[in-house]
Amino acid sequence: MRFMLNLQLLALRDDIIVKVWDSDGAIGSLKINQQDGGLSAAGVVSDLLHLFASLVP
């Protein structure tokens, strides 16, 4: 299964939206709020792994 990772920074620069989709069109997304301290490296990696796992049957 193939994954494409699309990272977007919102105009307000408070949030980072991560959208992940596979070749079948299954979509997952993750919102990271910078003001909540959500940008720790370990937290982001953990959240991304959970996001990928949610798309794998």
N, C-alpha and C positions, 0 to 999 in steps of 0.2 A: 504494500500500500504506500502511496506517495503522499507526502505532506508539503504544503506550501505555507510558509509563515509570513504573515503580513503584519508589520508593526506600524502603528499610527500614533502620533503625538497630537493631542487635541489643541485647539487654538488657545485655550486658557492655560495650558501647560501644567494643569493640576493632575491630569490623568494620562495614563498610557493604556491604550486599548490594544490587545493582542488578539488577532483573529487567526484561527487555524482551520484549514479545510482540506479534505482529501479529494482524490480524483472522482469519487462518487458524489461529491457535493455535501458530505456531512460537515457541519460547521460547529466549531466550539469557539468561545471567546472568553477573555479574561480581562478584567479591568483592574489596574493597579493605581491606587491613589497615592501620590507622592506626599501629601500632607499628613497622611496616616502613618508615615514611615514604612510604606509598603515596598520600598525599593531596595531592601537588603538583598544581597546576591543569593543567599541561601533560600530566602522566601520566594523570590522570583523563579528560581530554578525548580523548586518544589511545586509551585503553582503551575508552571509550564508542563512538568511531567504529568501532573494530574489531568491537565487539559488534553495532552496527547493520549493518555490512557482512556479518557472518556470517549475518544473517537474510534478506538480499536475494539472491534467486536469480541 
